[in-house]
Amino acid sequence: MHVKCTLCDHVEGIEDYSLEAKRLRNRRINLYLCKSCNDRIGEKTNKRHSTGKFQLYKNKQKDNSEFI
Ligand SMILES: [Zn+2]
């Protein structure tokens, strides 16, 4: 079974009887992300999460120092 990545149009072959193929067939979702796009998105999400945490922490520290 061939699936096309929704983001970069990269075509990947996946096993017909793999879980992923089953999922794509059953749910009829047209959204498939190739490995590199998956990694990229995962990285972005992680980065956003870590910067969010970092900013929260930084703001907290700043608030404290201003308070003192
Ligand atoms: Zn892709």
PDB file of the backbone (N, CA, C, O) and the ligand in Angstrom, with CONECT records:
HET     ZN  A 101       1
ATOM      1  N   MET A   1       0.855  -1.198   0.000  1.00  0.00           N
ATOM      2  CA  MET A   1       0.000   0.000   0.000  1.00  0.00           C
ATOM      3  C   MET A   1       0.885   1.240   0.000  1.00  0.00           C
ATOM      4  O   MET A   1       1.850   1.341   0.756  1.00  0.00           O
ATOM      5  N   HIS A   2       0.524   2.185  -0.875  1.00  0.00           N
ATOM      6  CA  HIS A   2       1.297   3.413  -0.954  1.00  0.00           C
ATOM      7  C   HIS A   2       0.524   4.566  -0.330  1.00  0.00           C
ATOM      8  O   HIS A   2      -0.668   4.749  -0.577  1.00  0.00           O
ATOM      9  N   VAL A   3       1.222   5.321   0.470  1.00  0.00           N
ATOM     10  CA  VAL A   3       0.579   6.474   1.107  1.00  0.00           C
ATOM     11  C   VAL A   3       1.406   7.711   0.805  1.00  0.00           C
ATOM     12  O   VAL A   3       2.635   7.680   0.750  1.00  0.00           O
ATOM     13  N   LYS A   4       0.683   8.790   0.614  1.00  0.00           N
ATOM     14  CA  LYS A   4       1.364  10.046   0.301  1.00  0.00           C
ATOM     15  C   LYS A   4       1.335  10.941   1.535  1.00  0.00           C
ATOM     16  O   LYS A   4       0.303  11.093   2.189  1.00  0.00           O
ATOM     17  N   CYS A   5       2.467  11.517   1.833  1.00  0.00           N
ATOM     18  CA  CYS A   5       2.540  12.422   2.966  1.00  0.00           C
ATOM     19  C   CYS A   5       1.754  13.691   2.654  1.00  0.00           C
ATOM     20  O   CYS A   5       1.874  14.263   1.571  1.00  0.00           O
ATOM     21  N   THR A   6       0.959  14.112   3.611  1.00  0.00           N
ATOM     22  CA  THR A   6       0.105  15.278   3.396  1.00  0.00           C
ATOM     23  C   THR A   6       0.920  16.565   3.315  1.00  0.00           C
ATOM     24  O   THR A   6       0.503  17.530   2.675  1.00  0.00           O
ATOM     25  N   LEU A   7       2.059  16.575   3.953  1.00  0.00           N
ATOM     26  CA  LEU A   7       2.834  17.807   4.027  1.00  0.00           C
ATOM     27  C   LEU A   7       3.791  17.970   2.857  1.00  0.00           C
ATOM     28  O   LEU A   7       3.829  19.031   2.233  1.00  0.00           O
ATOM     29  N   CYS A   8       4.557  16.942   2.552  1.00  0.00           N
ATOM     30  CA  CYS A   8       5.599  17.122   1.536  1.00  0.00           C
ATOM     31  C   CYS A   8       5.367  16.277   0.289  1.00  0.00           C
ATOM     32  O   CYS A   8       6.213  16.248  -0.605  1.00  0.00           O
ATOM     33  N   ASP A   9       4.221  15.585   0.220  1.00  0.00           N
ATOM     34  CA  ASP A   9       3.880  14.773  -0.949  1.00  0.00           C
ATOM     35  C   ASP A   9       4.853  13.632  -1.195  1.00  0.00           C
ATOM     36  O   ASP A   9       4.913  13.086  -2.297  1.00  0.00           O
ATOM     37  N   HIS A  10       5.591  13.286  -0.201  1.00  0.00           N
ATOM     38  CA  HIS A  10       6.513  12.166  -0.310  1.00  0.00           C
ATOM     39  C   HIS A  10       5.723  10.867  -0.219  1.00  0.00           C
ATOM     40  O   HIS A  10       4.937  10.676   0.709  1.00  0.00           O
ATOM     41  N   VAL A  11       5.933   9.973  -1.185  1.00  0.00           N
ATOM     42  CA  VAL A  11       5.175   8.727  -1.182  1.00  0.00           C
ATOM     43  C   VAL A  11       5.979   7.643  -0.478  1.00  0.00           C
ATOM     44  O   VAL A  11       7.151   7.410  -0.774  1.00  0.00           O
ATOM     45  N   GLU A  12       5.323   7.004   0.442  1.00  0.00           N
ATOM     46  CA  GLU A  12       5.974   5.935   1.191  1.00  0.00           C
ATOM     47  C   GLU A  12       5.187   4.660   1.037  1.00  0.00           C
ATOM     48  O   GLU A  12       3.960   4.680   0.933  1.00  0.00           O
ATOM     49  N   GLY A  13       5.886   3.563   1.021  1.00  0.00           N
ATOM     50  CA  GLY A  13       5.204   2.277   0.970  1.00  0.00           C
ATOM     51  C   GLY A  13       5.116   1.683   2.353  1.00  0.00           C
ATOM     52  O   GLY A  13       6.124   1.566   3.050  1.00  0.00           O
ATOM     53  N   ILE A  14       3.936   1.313   2.748  1.00  0.00           N
ATOM     54  CA  ILE A  14       3.788   0.657   4.051  1.00  0.00           C
ATOM     55  C   ILE A  14       3.167  -0.710   3.834  1.00  0.00           C
ATOM     56  O   ILE A  14       2.473  -0.948   2.846  1.00  0.00           O
ATOM     57  N   GLU A  15       3.425  -1.583   4.754  1.00  0.00           N
ATOM     58  CA  GLU A  15       2.906  -2.951   4.666  1.00  0.00           C
ATOM     59  C   GLU A  15       1.383  -2.947   4.629  1.00  0.00           C
ATOM     60  O   GLU A  15       0.728  -2.250   5.404  1.00  0.00           O
ATOM     61  N   ASP A  16       0.837  -3.739   3.715  1.00  0.00           N
ATOM     62  CA  ASP A  16      -0.619  -3.793   3.587  1.00  0.00           C
ATOM     63  C   ASP A  16      -1.300  -4.202   4.886  1.00  0.00           C
ATOM     64  O   ASP A  16      -2.402  -3.747   5.194  1.00  0.00           O
ATOM     65  N   TYR A  17      -0.637  -5.057   5.636  1.00  0.00           N
ATOM     66  CA  TYR A  17      -1.292  -5.564   6.839  1.00  0.00           C
ATOM     67  C   TYR A  17      -0.738  -4.948   8.117  1.00  0.00           C
ATOM     68  O   TYR A  17      -0.949  -5.462   9.216  1.00  0.00           O
ATOM     69  N   SER A  18      -0.034  -3.851   7.955  1.00  0.00           N
ATOM     70  CA  SER A  18       0.479  -3.180   9.147  1.00  0.00           C
ATOM     71  C   SER A  18      -0.650  -2.436   9.854  1.00  0.00           C
ATOM     72  O   SER A  18      -1.701  -2.173   9.269  1.00  0.00           O
ATOM     73  N   LEU A  19      -0.420  -2.112  11.087  1.00  0.00           N
ATOM     74  CA  LEU A  19      -1.440  -1.396  11.863  1.00  0.00           C
ATOM     75  C   LEU A  19      -1.784  -0.070  11.200  1.00  0.00           C
ATOM     76  O   LEU A  19      -2.941   0.349  11.168  1.00  0.00           O
ATOM     77  N   GLU A  20      -0.752   0.578  10.672  1.00  0.00           N
ATOM     78  CA  GLU A  20      -0.954   1.885  10.068  1.00  0.00           C
ATOM     79  C   GLU A  20      -1.876   1.782   8.851  1.00  0.00           C
ATOM     80  O   GLU A  20      -2.781   2.600   8.687  1.00  0.00           O
ATOM     81  N   ALA A  21      -1.648   0.793   8.010  1.00  0.00           N
ATOM     82  CA  ALA A  21      -2.492   0.601   6.834  1.00  0.00           C
ATOM     83  C   ALA A  21      -3.926   0.323   7.238  1.00  0.00           C
ATOM     84  O   ALA A  21      -4.863   0.855   6.643  1.00  0.00           O
ATOM     85  N   LYS A  22      -4.089  -0.501   8.236  1.00  0.00           N
ATOM     86  CA  LYS A  22      -5.427  -0.822   8.736  1.00  0.00           C
ATOM     87  C   LYS A  22      -6.116   0.452   9.205  1.00  0.00           C
ATOM     88  O   LYS A  22      -7.276   0.707   8.880  1.00  0.00           O
ATOM     89  N   ARG A  23      -5.395   1.229   9.959  1.00  0.00           N
ATOM     90  CA  ARG A  23      -5.958   2.457  10.515  1.00  0.00           C
ATOM     91  C   ARG A  23      -6.377   3.401   9.387  1.00  0.00           C
ATOM     92  O   ARG A  23      -7.463   3.980   9.416  1.00  0.00           O
ATOM     93  N   LEU A  24      -5.503   3.542   8.403  1.00  0.00           N
ATOM     94  CA  LEU A  24      -5.805   4.446   7.295  1.00  0.00           C
ATOM     95  C   LEU A  24      -7.034   3.968   6.548  1.00  0.00           C
ATOM     96  O   LEU A  24      -7.859   4.778   6.127  1.00  0.00           O
ATOM     97  N   ARG A  25      -7.164   2.662   6.380  1.00  0.00           N
ATOM     98  CA  ARG A  25      -8.289   2.118   5.632  1.00  0.00           C
ATOM     99  C   ARG A  25      -9.583   2.226   6.429  1.00  0.00           C
ATOM    100  O   ARG A  25     -10.615   2.634   5.897  1.00  0.00           O
ATOM    101  N   ASN A  26      -9.523   1.869   7.672  1.00  0.00           N
ATOM    102  CA  ASN A  26     -10.740   1.857   8.487  1.00  0.00           C
ATOM    103  C   ASN A  26     -11.296   3.252   8.721  1.00  0.00           C
ATOM    104  O   ASN A  26     -12.495   3.492   8.577  1.00  0.00           O
ATOM    105  N   ARG A  27     -10.425   4.147   9.075  1.00  0.00           N
ATOM    106  CA  ARG A  27     -10.915   5.478   9.420  1.00  0.00           C
ATOM    107  C   ARG A  27     -11.011   6.384   8.202  1.00  0.00           C
ATOM    108  O   ARG A  27     -11.561   7.483   8.270  1.00  0.00           O
ATOM    109  N   ARG A  28     -10.468   5.909   7.088  1.00  0.00           N
ATOM    110  CA  ARG A  28     -10.486   6.684   5.848  1.00  0.00           C
ATOM    111  C   ARG A  28      -9.926   8.089   6.060  1.00  0.00           C
ATOM    112  O   ARG A  28     -10.467   9.068   5.548  1.00  0.00           O
ATOM    113  N   ILE A  29      -8.882   8.170   6.790  1.00  0.00           N
ATOM    114  CA  ILE A  29      -8.249   9.478   6.950  1.00  0.00           C
ATOM    115  C   ILE A  29      -7.225   9.643   5.843  1.00  0.00           C
ATOM    116  O   ILE A  29      -6.496   8.712   5.501  1.00  0.00           O
ATOM    117  N   ASN A  30      -7.188  10.812   5.306  1.00  0.00           N
ATOM    118  CA  ASN A  30      -6.254  11.080   4.223  1.00  0.00           C
ATOM    119  C   ASN A  30      -4.987  11.753   4.732  1.00  0.00           C
ATOM    120  O   ASN A  30      -4.131  12.199   3.968  1.00  0.00           O
ATOM    121  N   LEU A  31      -4.912  11.804   6.025  1.00  0.00           N
ATOM    122  CA  LEU A  31      -3.772  12.496   6.587  1.00  0.00           C
ATOM    123  C   LEU A  31      -2.693  11.492   6.963  1.00  0.00           C
ATOM    124  O   LEU A  31      -2.844  10.714   7.906  1.00  0.00           O
ATOM    125  N   TYR A  32      -1.631  11.524   6.226  1.00  0.00           N
ATOM    126  CA  TYR A  32      -0.512  10.663   6.559  1.00  0.00           C
ATOM    127  C   TYR A  32       0.760  11.485   6.571  1.00  0.00           C
ATOM    128  O   TYR A  32       1.011  12.268   5.655  1.00  0.00           O
ATOM    129  N   LEU A  33       1.552  11.311   7.595  1.00  0.00           N
ATOM    130  CA  LEU A  33       2.808  12.054   7.671  1.00  0.00           C
ATOM    131  C   LEU A  33       3.972  11.090   7.548  1.00  0.00           C
ATOM    132  O   LEU A  33       4.031  10.076   8.244  1.00  0.00           O
ATOM    133  N   CYS A  34       4.904  11.419   6.648  1.00  0.00           N
ATOM    134  CA  CYS A  34       6.083  10.582   6.505  1.00  0.00           C
ATOM    135  C   CYS A  34       6.961  10.753   7.743  1.00  0.00           C
ATOM    136  O   CYS A  34       6.711  11.606   8.595  1.00  0.00           O
ATOM    137  N   LYS A  35       7.980   9.931   7.814  1.00  0.00           N
ATOM    138  CA  LYS A  35       8.814   9.932   9.016  1.00  0.00           C
ATOM    139  C   LYS A  35       9.460  11.291   9.261  1.00  0.00           C
ATOM    140  O   LYS A  35       9.461  11.790  10.386  1.00  0.00           O
ATOM    141  N   SER A  36      10.004  11.882   8.211  1.00  0.00           N
ATOM    142  CA  SER A  36      10.724  13.144   8.418  1.00  0.00           C
ATOM    143  C   SER A  36       9.780  14.243   8.876  1.00  0.00           C
ATOM    144  O   SER A  36      10.140  15.050   9.733  1.00  0.00           O
ATOM    145  N   CYS A  37       8.566  14.285   8.311  1.00  0.00           N
ATOM    146  CA  CYS A  37       7.604  15.306   8.728  1.00  0.00           C
ATOM    147  C   CYS A  37       7.150  15.027  10.153  1.00  0.00           C
ATOM    148  O   CYS A  37       6.975  15.943  10.957  1.00  0.00           O
ATOM    149  N   ASN A  38       6.965  13.767  10.446  1.00  0.00           N
ATOM    150  CA  ASN A  38       6.583  13.390  11.797  1.00  0.00           C
ATOM    151  C   ASN A  38       7.634  13.862  12.789  1.00  0.00           C
ATOM    152  O   ASN A  38       7.317  14.423  13.837  1.00  0.00           O
ATOM    153  N   ASP A  39       8.894  13.623  12.437  1.00  0.00           N
ATOM    154  CA  ASP A  39       9.987  14.040  13.309  1.00  0.00           C
ATOM    155  C   ASP A  39      10.001  15.546  13.455  1.00  0.00           C
ATOM    156  O   ASP A  39      10.162  16.083  14.552  1.00  0.00           O
ATOM    157  N   ARG A  40       9.826  16.223  12.320  1.00  0.00           N
ATOM    158  CA  ARG A  40       9.875  17.690  12.335  1.00  0.00           C
ATOM    159  C   ARG A  40       8.779  18.248  13.258  1.00  0.00           C
ATOM    160  O   ARG A  40       9.026  19.132  14.079  1.00  0.00           O
ATOM    161  N   ILE A  41       7.585  17.715  13.103  1.00  0.00           N
ATOM    162  CA  ILE A  41       6.466  18.192  13.911  1.00  0.00           C
ATOM    163  C   ILE A  41       6.691  17.846  15.374  1.00  0.00           C
ATOM    164  O   ILE A  41       6.413  18.652  16.262  1.00  0.00           O
ATOM    165  N   GLY A  42       7.188  16.659  15.617  1.00  0.00           N
ATOM    166  CA  GLY A  42       7.466  16.261  16.985  1.00  0.00           C
ATOM    167  C   GLY A  42       8.480  17.193  17.620  1.00  0.00           C
ATOM    168  O   GLY A  42       8.330  17.605  18.771  1.00  0.00           O
ATOM    169  N   GLU A  43       9.522  17.523  16.853  1.00  0.00           N
ATOM    170  CA  GLU A  43      10.559  18.433  17.351  1.00  0.00           C
ATOM    171  C   GLU A  43       9.957  19.788  17.682  1.00  0.00           C
ATOM    172  O   GLU A  43      10.208  20.353  18.747  1.00  0.00           O
ATOM    173  N   LYS A  44       9.162  20.298  16.756  1.00  0.00           N
ATOM    174  CA  LYS A  44       8.541  21.612  16.955  1.00  0.00           C
ATOM    175  C   LYS A  44       7.696  21.608  18.217  1.00  0.00           C
ATOM    176  O   LYS A  44       7.766  22.524  19.037  1.00  0.00           O
ATOM    177  N   THR A  45       6.898  20.559  18.354  1.00  0.00           N
ATOM    178  CA  THR A  45       6.028  20.485  19.526  1.00  0.00           C
ATOM    179  C   THR A  45       6.864  20.441  20.795  1.00  0.00           C
ATOM    180  O   THR A  45       6.559  21.115  21.779  1.00  0.00           O
ATOM    181  N   ASN A  46       7.900  19.656  20.762  1.00  0.00           N
ATOM    182  CA  ASN A  46       8.752  19.577  21.945  1.00  0.00           C
ATOM    183  C   ASN A  46       9.383  20.928  22.240  1.00  0.00           C
ATOM    184  O   ASN A  46       9.431  21.363  23.391  1.00  0.00           O
ATOM    185  N   LYS A  47       9.869  21.592  21.187  1.00  0.00           N
ATOM    186  CA  LYS A  47      10.513  22.889  21.373  1.00  0.00           C
ATOM    187  C   LYS A  47       9.532  23.871  21.978  1.00  0.00           C
ATOM    188  O   LYS A  47       9.856  24.591  22.923  1.00  0.00           O
ATOM    189  N   ARG A  48       8.320  23.896  21.421  1.00  0.00           N
ATOM    190  CA  ARG A  48       7.319  24.836  21.909  1.00  0.00           C
ATOM    191  C   ARG A  48       7.045  24.568  23.390  1.00  0.00           C
ATOM    192  O   ARG A  48       6.927  25.488  24.199  1.00  0.00           O
ATOM    193  N   HIS A  49       6.948  23.295  23.712  1.00  0.00           N
ATOM    194  CA  HIS A  49       6.675  22.936  25.094  1.00  0.00           C
ATOM    195  C   HIS A  49       7.799  23.395  26.004  1.00  0.00           C
ATOM    196  O   HIS A  49       7.564  23.959  27.073  1.00  0.00           O
ATOM    197  N   SER A  50       9.040  23.142  25.557  1.00  0.00           N
ATOM    198  CA  SER A  50      10.158  23.469  26.435  1.00  0.00           C
ATOM    199  C   SER A  50      10.320  24.984  26.557  1.00  0.00           C
ATOM    200  O   SER A  50      10.626  25.485  27.639  1.00  0.00           O
ATOM    201  N   THR A  51      10.116  25.721  25.454  1.00  0.00           N
ATOM    202  CA  THR A  51      10.244  27.179  25.557  1.00  0.00           C
ATOM    203  C   THR A  51       9.134  27.728  26.434  1.00  0.00           C
ATOM    204  O   THR A  51       9.347  28.666  27.203  1.00  0.00           O
ATOM    205  N   GLY A  52       7.956  27.147  26.320  1.00  0.00           N
ATOM    206  CA  GLY A  52       6.845  27.596  27.149  1.00  0.00           C
ATOM    207  C   GLY A  52       7.169  27.429  28.620  1.00  0.00           C
ATOM    208  O   GLY A  52       6.922  28.309  29.444  1.00  0.00           O
ATOM    209  N   LYS A  53       7.723  26.282  28.914  1.00  0.00           N
ATOM    210  CA  LYS A  53       8.096  26.023  30.301  1.00  0.00           C
ATOM    211  C   LYS A  53       9.187  26.996  30.728  1.00  0.00           C
ATOM    212  O   LYS A  53       9.163  27.551  31.826  1.00  0.00           O
ATOM    213  N   PHE A  54      10.142  27.181  29.824  1.00  0.00           N
ATOM    214  CA  PHE A  54      11.289  28.033  30.157  1.00  0.00           C
ATOM    215  C   PHE A  54      10.821  29.453  30.414  1.00  0.00           C
ATOM    216  O   PHE A  54      11.271  30.101  31.359  1.00  0.00           O
ATOM    217  N   GLN A  55       9.910  29.939  29.566  1.00  0.00           N
ATOM    218  CA  GLN A  55       9.425  31.303  29.733  1.00  0.00           C
ATOM    219  C   GLN A  55       8.659  31.447  31.044  1.00  0.00           C
ATOM    220  O   GLN A  55       8.798  32.433  31.769  1.00  0.00           O
ATOM    221  N   LEU A  56       7.852  30.436  31.320  1.00  0.00           N
ATOM    222  CA  LEU A  56       7.104  30.461  32.568  1.00  0.00           C
ATOM    223  C   LEU A  56       8.068  30.576  33.746  1.00  0.00           C
ATOM    224  O   LEU A  56       7.873  31.368  34.668  1.00  0.00           O
ATOM    225  N   TYR A  57       9.113  29.755  33.677  1.00  0.00           N
ATOM    226  CA  TYR A  57      10.081  29.712  34.755  1.00  0.00           C
ATOM    227  C   TYR A  57      10.801  31.070  34.852  1.00  0.00           C
ATOM    228  O   TYR A  57      11.003  31.617  35.936  1.00  0.00           O
ATOM    229  N   LYS A  58      11.183  31.593  33.655  1.00  0.00           N
ATOM    230  CA  LYS A  58      11.905  32.860  33.612  1.00  0.00           C
ATOM    231  C   LYS A  58      11.038  33.992  34.188  1.00  0.00           C
ATOM    232  O   LYS A  58      11.501  34.794  34.999  1.00  0.00           O
ATOM    233  N   ASN A  59       9.780  34.038  33.753  1.00  0.00           N
ATOM    234  CA  ASN A  59       8.870  35.077  34.246  1.00  0.00           C
ATOM    235  C   ASN A  59       8.728  35.009  35.759  1.00  0.00           C
ATOM    236  O   ASN A  59       8.715  36.019  36.462  1.00  0.00           O
ATOM    237  N   LYS A  60       8.623  33.791  36.217  1.00  0.00           N
ATOM    238  CA  LYS A  60       8.459  33.597  37.647  1.00  0.00           C
ATOM    239  C   LYS A  60       9.670  34.180  38.382  1.00  0.00           C
ATOM    240  O   LYS A  60       9.541  34.897  39.374  1.00  0.00           O
ATOM    241  N   GLN A  61      10.854  33.841  37.850  1.00  0.00           N
ATOM    242  CA  GLN A  61      12.080  34.326  38.478  1.00  0.00           C
ATOM    243  C   GLN A  61      12.127  35.849  38.460  1.00  0.00           C
ATOM    244  O   GLN A  61      12.477  36.492  39.450  1.00  0.00           O
ATOM    245  N   LYS A  62      11.761  36.413  37.296  1.00  0.00           N
ATOM    246  CA  LYS A  62      11.800  37.862  37.149  1.00  0.00           C
ATOM    247  C   LYS A  62      10.847  38.525  38.162  1.00  0.00           C
ATOM    248  O   LYS A  62      11.183  39.493  38.844  1.00  0.00           O
ATOM    249  N   ASP A  63       9.658  37.948  38.214  1.00  0.00           N
ATOM    250  CA  ASP A  63       8.678  38.475  39.163  1.00  0.00           C
ATOM    251  C   ASP A  63       9.229  38.472  40.580  1.00  0.00           C
ATOM    252  O   ASP A  63       9.098  39.438  41.332  1.00  0.00           O
ATOM    253  N   ASN A  64       9.837  37.375  40.906  1.00  0.00           N
ATOM    254  CA  ASN A  64      10.376  37.256  42.260  1.00  0.00           C
ATOM    255  C   ASN A  64      11.431  38.325  42.547  1.00  0.00           C
ATOM    256  O   ASN A  64      11.425  38.961  43.601  1.00  0.00           O
ATOM    257  N   SER A  65      12.349  38.509  41.570  1.00  0.00           N
ATOM    258  CA  SER A  65      13.439  39.443  41.823  1.00  0.00           C
ATOM    259  C   SER A  65      12.910  40.878  41.917  1.00  0.00           C
ATOM    260  O   SER A  65      13.413  41.696  42.687  1.00  0.00           O
ATOM    261  N   GLU A  66      11.874  41.160  41.106  1.00  0.00           N
ATOM    262  CA  GLU A  66      11.284  42.496  41.157  1.00  0.00           C
ATOM    263  C   GLU A  66      10.562  42.708  42.483  1.00  0.00           C
ATOM    264  O   GLU A  66      10.544  43.800  43.050  1.00  0.00           O
ATOM    265  N   PHE A  67       9.982  41.638  42.938  1.00  0.00           N
ATOM    266  CA  PHE A  67       9.232  41.686  44.191  1.00  0.00           C
ATOM    267  C   PHE A  67      10.162  41.955  45.365  1.00  0.00           C
ATOM    268  O   PHE A  67       9.843  42.697  46.293  1.00  0.00           O
ATOM    269  N   ILE A  68      11.328  41.317  45.281  1.00  0.00           N
ATOM    270  CA  ILE A  68      12.297  41.493  46.369  1.00  0.00           C
ATOM    271  C   ILE A  68      13.015  42.823  46.134  1.00  0.00           C
ATOM    272  O   ILE A  68      13.885  43.202  46.918  1.00  0.00           O
TER     273      ILE A  68
HETATM  274 ZN    ZN A 101       6.488  14.417   4.655  1.00  0.00          ZN2+
END
